Amino acid sequence: MPQKLNKEVVIENSFTILWPWIIVGISILISILALGIGVWFSVEQKDWSLFSRAGSLLVIIALTMAIIDHSKWLKKVIDIGDRATSSEFKEELKKIFHEQITENLDKHNLIKPPVEIEFLADLECSKYLELAPQRVGINLRKWFQKYELIIPGIGTFVWGFGDLVGRLN
């Protein structure tokens, strides 16, 4: 369902909204830079143990990512979303729940007074909006965990086997 947003609120708070992606982007860039510098130093010094040290840096970067608490960020984003979401969207959402409830009642040959249907639609709309932070938080956590596992995985591999690259010649 398309949401009508107050674009000024979204643009004004874009840095806050994009914060986790900025952290991941910076972490990936630092990881690539650490590996690149490790390779460069290893080639220059002909000592591939320096490359394996770059792997340990990746593990440190990933640990730093893992300890960042996103709950405060999530609360800020939910507040921004609440301010940015128009009352028209909330009315559309309520209308959709009203239609779903009516269809379900019709399907089961049940009759409810319009006031009761309106109450149920309000209740469902409130529950949907109230649980939105939880849905967003779970999805964000899953997305973030991928990078929290990929970066230390590569780092551990390089840390453990990076010095063996020099023995390939």
Backbone bond lengths (Angstrom), bond angles and torsions (degrees), N, CA, C in turn:
res aa  C-N    CA-C-N  psi(-1)  N-CA   C-N-CA  omega(-1)  CA-C   N-CA-C  phi
1 M - - - 1.432 - - 1.521 108.10 -
2 P 1.327 117.38 125.55 1.464 120.26 -177.01 1.523 110.66 -69.62
3 Q 1.326 115.32 136.72 1.450 119.93 178.82 1.515 110.12 -101.11
4 K 1.310 115.75 140.67 1.450 120.93 174.30 1.522 106.33 -95.08
5 L 1.331 116.23 117.46 1.457 120.92 -176.30 1.513 111.71 -112.76
6 N 1.299 115.19 150.88 1.454 121.98 171.23 1.526 105.85 -81.15
7 K 1.320 116.87 101.52 1.470 122.06 -173.35 1.529 112.56 -61.45
8 E 1.315 117.58 -32.81 1.467 119.94 -179.79 1.525 110.92 -62.34
9 V 1.330 116.69 -41.38 1.470 120.82 -179.97 1.524 109.67 -66.00
10 V 1.327 117.01 -41.74 1.462 121.33 -179.18 1.533 110.29 -65.29
11 I 1.337 117.37 -46.85 1.464 121.24 -179.02 1.522 110.54 -64.84
12 E 1.315 116.29 -42.57 1.465 121.46 -179.53 1.532 111.41 -60.59
13 N 1.313 117.61 -30.71 1.463 122.27 -176.01 1.526 112.69 -112.15
14 S 1.327 118.13 21.46 1.461 120.76 -174.91 1.525 112.94 -61.75
15 F 1.343 117.65 -36.64 1.466 119.81 178.92 1.529 110.12 -62.97
16 T 1.311 117.27 -43.85 1.468 121.16 178.90 1.522 110.70 -63.09
17 I 1.325 116.79 -42.85 1.458 121.16 -178.39 1.522 110.98 -64.44
18 L 1.324 116.81 -39.90 1.471 121.22 -175.11 1.526 113.80 -88.24
19 W 1.330 119.04 2.19 1.450 122.52 -173.30 1.542 114.60 -50.13
20 P 1.342 122.03 -49.95 1.470 119.99 -179.09 1.528 112.46 -61.88
21 W 1.321 116.99 -37.04 1.458 119.83 179.74 1.528 110.70 -70.31
22 I 1.331 115.70 -32.47 1.465 119.91 175.90 1.528 109.13 -65.77
23 I 1.320 117.36 -44.01 1.468 121.43 179.05 1.528 110.49 -60.25
24 V 1.323 116.89 -46.99 1.469 120.42 -179.91 1.521 110.04 -63.68
25 G 1.327 117.45 -43.66 1.467 120.62 179.44 1.518 111.96 -60.55
26 I 1.327 116.08 -45.01 1.463 119.99 178.13 1.521 110.48 -64.09
27 S 1.322 117.20 -41.35 1.468 120.96 179.11 1.528 111.44 -61.88
28 I 1.323 116.67 -42.06 1.467 120.42 178.97 1.525 109.82 -66.16
29 L 1.326 117.25 -44.47 1.472 120.09 179.03 1.531 111.83 -61.76
30 I 1.337 116.78 -44.52 1.467 119.84 178.25 1.528 110.40 -63.65
31 S 1.323 117.28 -37.93 1.464 120.97 179.23 1.524 111.06 -64.09
32 I 1.320 116.19 -46.24 1.470 120.16 178.83 1.522 110.23 -63.66
33 L 1.322 116.47 -42.17 1.463 121.53 178.20 1.535 110.69 -62.15
34 A 1.338 117.33 -44.56 1.468 121.20 179.35 1.529 110.83 -61.55
35 L 1.328 116.59 -43.51 1.469 119.85 178.73 1.530 110.73 -66.01
36 G 1.330 116.25 -42.37 1.467 120.09 179.49 1.518 112.08 -62.41
37 I 1.322 116.68 -44.96 1.463 120.31 178.13 1.521 110.35 -65.54
38 G 1.342 116.36 -37.93 1.465 120.18 177.22 1.516 111.89 -61.39
39 V 1.323 117.13 -43.17 1.466 120.90 177.64 1.531 109.72 -65.27
40 W 1.308 116.55 -45.39 1.465 120.53 -178.30 1.530 111.20 -60.47
41 F 1.342 117.09 -49.09 1.460 120.25 178.19 1.527 111.54 -61.70
42 S 1.316 116.17 -39.90 1.464 119.99 -178.94 1.522 111.27 -64.34
43 V 1.332 116.72 -41.35 1.468 120.28 178.16 1.523 109.79 -66.94
44 E 1.334 116.97 -43.68 1.466 121.08 -179.36 1.531 111.81 -64.03
45 Q 1.327 116.57 -43.15 1.465 121.03 -175.07 1.533 112.56 -92.11
46 K 1.335 116.00 -7.54 1.467 122.16 -175.33 1.535 110.82 53.68
47 D 1.321 114.00 39.70 1.464 121.54 -179.77 1.531 107.97 -136.20
48 W 1.326 117.39 101.24 1.451 121.53 -173.70 1.522 113.04 -79.04
49 S 1.321 117.67 -2.47 1.465 118.47 173.93 1.532 110.14 -68.05
50 L 1.336 116.39 -24.27 1.474 119.95 175.88 1.531 110.73 -65.77
51 F 1.325 116.55 -35.09 1.464 121.00 177.63 1.529 109.87 -65.40
52 S 1.327 116.95 -40.38 1.463 118.88 179.95 1.526 111.24 -66.53
53 R 1.329 117.28 -28.38 1.468 119.86 175.71 1.531 110.64 -65.37
54 A 1.311 116.82 -32.36 1.470 120.47 176.54 1.525 110.03 -62.66
55 G 1.324 116.84 -33.97 1.469 120.51 176.51 1.513 111.85 -62.87
56 S 1.333 115.61 -38.23 1.474 118.36 178.13 1.529 110.67 -65.38
57 L 1.319 117.26 -32.82 1.471 120.18 176.63 1.528 111.27 -64.05
58 L 1.332 116.95 -36.82 1.457 120.21 177.94 1.524 110.74 -63.33
59 V 1.311 116.97 -39.68 1.461 120.36 178.14 1.537 109.83 -63.56
60 I 1.320 117.26 -41.48 1.470 121.21 178.09 1.533 110.50 -63.34
61 I 1.326 116.60 -41.40 1.472 120.88 178.24 1.525 110.06 -60.83
62 A 1.325 116.35 -44.87 1.467 120.45 -179.46 1.529 111.29 -65.40
63 L 1.316 117.00 -39.72 1.469 119.62 177.71 1.521 110.43 -63.13
64 T 1.315 116.61 -38.63 1.461 120.79 177.31 1.525 110.32 -62.73
65 M 1.326 116.65 -42.05 1.465 120.36 177.45 1.527 110.96 -62.21
66 A 1.326 116.14 -38.19 1.466 120.66 -175.10 1.524 112.66 -69.51
67 I 1.330 117.83 -28.90 1.463 118.67 -176.77 1.527 113.44 -88.09
68 I 1.316 117.29 -5.04 1.466 120.33 179.65 1.531 109.00 -69.92
69 D 1.307 116.43 128.32 1.461 122.37 -179.82 1.531 108.74 -89.92
70 H 1.325 115.57 119.21 1.462 120.44 -177.22 1.523 113.17 -96.27
71 S 1.318 117.66 -0.99 1.464 119.19 -175.33 1.535 112.05 -65.54
72 K 1.335 117.46 -39.58 1.467 119.53 178.11 1.524 110.37 -65.42
73 W 1.333 115.56 -40.62 1.467 120.18 177.93 1.522 109.72 -61.11
74 L 1.330 115.84 -45.51 1.455 120.11 -177.64 1.528 110.90 -61.69
75 K 1.330 117.47 -40.09 1.465 120.39 177.69 1.525 110.97 -63.05
76 K 1.339 116.47 -40.34 1.466 120.04 178.10 1.526 110.84 -63.23
77 V 1.339 116.21 -43.62 1.468 120.46 -178.65 1.523 110.60 -65.89
78 I 1.321 117.28 -39.36 1.468 120.11 178.12 1.528 109.27 -63.87
79 D 1.318 117.32 -40.34 1.469 120.97 177.13 1.532 110.34 -62.80
80 I 1.333 115.92 -43.70 1.468 120.20 178.05 1.529 109.69 -62.42
81 G 1.328 116.10 -44.11 1.467 120.84 179.08 1.514 111.87 -61.36
82 D 1.321 115.50 -39.54 1.455 119.57 179.10 1.526 110.85 -65.40
83 R 1.344 116.51 -39.95 1.468 119.99 178.47 1.533 111.34 -72.44
84 A 1.354 115.95 -32.47 1.460 119.66 -175.82 1.524 112.79 -82.74
85 T 1.314 116.77 -26.03 1.459 120.32 -178.36 1.518 109.20 -75.45
86 S 1.290 114.97 126.27 1.462 119.26 -177.26 1.518 111.05 -75.92
87 S 1.306 114.96 158.78 1.467 120.21 176.27 1.530 109.63 -66.17
88 E 1.345 116.37 -24.84 1.469 120.01 177.30 1.523 110.41 -64.00
89 F 1.353 116.86 -39.03 1.462 120.21 178.16 1.525 110.29 -63.39
90 K 1.321 116.05 -43.92 1.460 119.84 -179.90 1.524 110.85 -63.00
91 E 1.312 115.89 -37.87 1.473 119.69 177.52 1.532 110.76 -67.31
92 E 1.343 116.70 -40.59 1.468 120.29 177.15 1.523 110.77 -62.29
93 L 1.321 115.57 -42.01 1.458 120.68 179.37 1.524 110.36 -62.56
94 K 1.310 115.69 -44.47 1.463 120.70 178.11 1.531 110.67 -61.68
95 K 1.325 116.14 -39.14 1.467 121.39 179.22 1.533 110.07 -64.50
96 I 1.328 116.82 -41.80 1.474 120.86 179.13 1.528 109.84 -62.55
97 F 1.331 117.49 -45.25 1.468 120.24 178.31 1.520 110.76 -64.40
98 H 1.321 117.01 -37.20 1.469 121.26 177.87 1.529 109.66 -60.88
99 E 1.336 116.73 -45.22 1.470 121.22 179.33 1.531 111.04 -64.55
100 Q 1.329 117.74 -41.62 1.462 120.95 179.48 1.525 111.47 -63.25
101 I 1.303 115.83 -43.33 1.471 120.16 179.20 1.519 110.33 -63.83
102 T 1.327 116.31 -44.20 1.467 120.71 179.04 1.527 110.94 -61.55
103 E 1.327 117.19 -44.31 1.469 121.39 178.26 1.525 111.16 -61.03
104 N 1.335 116.93 -44.45 1.461 120.30 179.46 1.524 111.58 -64.33
105 L 1.300 117.26 -39.84 1.462 120.37 177.40 1.529 110.59 -64.82
106 D 1.344 116.67 -43.51 1.461 120.74 178.72 1.518 111.78 -63.26
107 K 1.328 115.44 -40.37 1.464 120.77 -179.06 1.532 111.38 -60.79
108 H 1.316 116.31 -32.89 1.467 121.11 -178.12 1.527 112.58 -103.79
109 N 1.327 115.79 13.54 1.462 122.31 179.02 1.531 112.77 53.63
110 L 1.328 115.36 43.97 1.455 120.49 178.05 1.520 109.52 -109.22
111 I 1.304 115.52 148.79 1.458 120.28 179.78 1.528 108.35 -123.44
112 K 1.308 114.90 129.84 1.473 121.76 176.86 1.522 107.66 -128.00
113 P 1.293 116.72 148.90 1.470 119.23 176.19 1.537 109.95 -65.79
114 P 1.323 117.84 147.46 1.466 121.46 -179.64 1.545 113.17 -54.64
115 V 1.315 116.52 -32.94 1.467 120.32 179.47 1.529 110.27 -64.79
116 E 1.307 116.00 -39.85 1.469 121.00 179.69 1.529 110.92 -69.72
117 I 1.331 116.61 -39.64 1.471 120.55 177.17 1.528 109.49 -63.26
118 E 1.323 115.88 -42.24 1.472 120.77 178.00 1.532 110.77 -61.73
119 F 1.323 115.76 -41.91 1.461 120.76 178.67 1.536 110.24 -62.13
120 L 1.328 117.49 -45.17 1.468 121.71 179.66 1.530 111.40 -64.28
121 A 1.339 116.26 -39.52 1.472 120.14 177.91 1.529 110.07 -64.31
122 D 1.325 117.73 -42.35 1.473 121.63 176.24 1.521 110.72 -60.92
123 L 1.315 115.84 -43.49 1.459 121.34 -179.59 1.531 111.15 -62.48
124 E 1.331 116.83 -46.99 1.473 121.35 179.42 1.537 111.15 -64.04
125 C 1.315 116.67 -41.05 1.461 121.41 178.61 1.527 110.16 -62.70
126 S 1.317 117.10 -45.24 1.468 121.24 178.53 1.518 111.17 -62.26
127 K 1.333 115.62 -43.30 1.464 119.86 -179.83 1.530 110.64 -64.31
128 Y 1.325 116.51 -41.50 1.469 121.14 178.92 1.524 110.67 -61.17
129 L 1.334 116.95 -47.34 1.462 121.28 -178.87 1.534 111.44 -69.61
130 E 1.329 116.19 -33.83 1.464 120.33 179.93 1.531 111.47 -69.77
131 L 1.319 117.16 -35.35 1.465 120.88 -178.37 1.528 113.05 -86.93
132 A 1.328 117.23 -4.79 1.471 120.39 179.70 1.526 112.42 -56.89
133 P 1.343 119.65 -44.35 1.467 118.45 179.30 1.524 112.85 -60.11
134 Q 1.306 116.14 -37.57 1.464 120.26 179.70 1.534 110.38 -64.73
135 R 1.340 116.86 -44.16 1.474 120.50 178.87 1.518 110.46 -63.01
136 V 1.326 116.86 -44.65 1.463 121.05 -179.86 1.522 109.95 -64.25
137 G 1.331 116.65 -44.12 1.461 121.24 -179.06 1.515 112.75 -60.86
138 I 1.319 117.19 -42.25 1.467 121.36 179.66 1.525 109.90 -64.98
139 N 1.327 117.07 -45.73 1.463 120.23 179.72 1.520 112.10 -64.72
140 L 1.328 116.56 -41.07 1.462 120.97 178.40 1.522 110.41 -63.67
141 R 1.323 116.98 -43.17 1.464 121.15 -179.59 1.531 110.27 -60.96
142 K 1.335 117.18 -44.23 1.472 120.71 178.47 1.524 110.61 -61.37
143 W 1.324 116.28 -43.90 1.472 120.84 -179.04 1.522 110.14 -63.59
144 F 1.328 116.30 -44.75 1.454 121.40 -177.77 1.526 111.14 -67.16
145 Q 1.338 116.99 -37.16 1.467 120.98 -178.33 1.524 111.89 -63.16
146 K 1.333 117.15 -30.90 1.466 118.81 176.87 1.513 110.78 -56.62
147 Y 1.327 116.12 -47.16 1.459 120.11 -178.50 1.522 112.04 -75.04
148 E 1.326 116.43 -29.20 1.454 119.75 175.77 1.525 111.07 -68.28
149 L 1.328 117.85 -19.66 1.466 121.40 177.41 1.526 112.55 -99.20
150 I 1.308 117.69 -37.09 1.467 120.92 -178.71 1.527 111.20 -66.00
151 I 1.320 117.37 -48.90 1.471 120.77 -176.77 1.530 111.58 -62.15
152 P 1.353 120.15 -48.59 1.468 116.85 179.01 1.523 112.78 -71.00
153 G 1.319 116.76 -26.18 1.467 119.15 176.22 1.523 110.81 -62.55
154 I 1.323 115.45 -48.29 1.471 119.97 177.10 1.523 109.24 -64.10
155 G 1.332 116.56 -43.55 1.462 120.83 -179.69 1.518 112.38 -60.25
156 T 1.317 117.21 -44.10 1.465 121.39 179.64 1.529 110.62 -64.32
157 F 1.324 116.30 -41.76 1.463 120.28 178.58 1.532 110.69 -62.10
158 V 1.329 116.37 -48.13 1.470 120.20 179.74 1.532 110.09 -64.94
159 W 1.323 116.78 -41.16 1.459 121.27 -180.00 1.534 110.68 -61.11
160 G 1.319 115.53 -41.53 1.466 120.11 -177.55 1.518 114.64 -78.30
161 F 1.337 116.31 -35.34 1.460 119.14 -172.52 1.525 114.28 -121.70
162 G 1.326 118.08 1.76 1.466 122.25 -176.87 1.518 113.28 -59.91
163 D 1.332 117.16 -35.40 1.464 119.38 -178.44 1.532 112.17 -72.25
164 L 1.324 116.82 -16.88 1.463 120.07 179.58 1.523 112.90 -77.67
165 V 1.321 117.54 -14.62 1.471 120.70 178.90 1.523 110.49 -59.88
166 G 1.315 116.93 -37.79 1.473 120.50 179.66 1.509 113.54 -66.26
167 R 1.310 117.81 -18.41 1.480 121.64 -179.13 1.525 112.33 -88.55
168 L 1.334 116.41 -4.22 1.463 120.12 -179.29 1.531 111.60 -72.50
169 N 1.307 118.69 -23.15 1.484 122.84 -177.32 1.493 111.34 -73.84
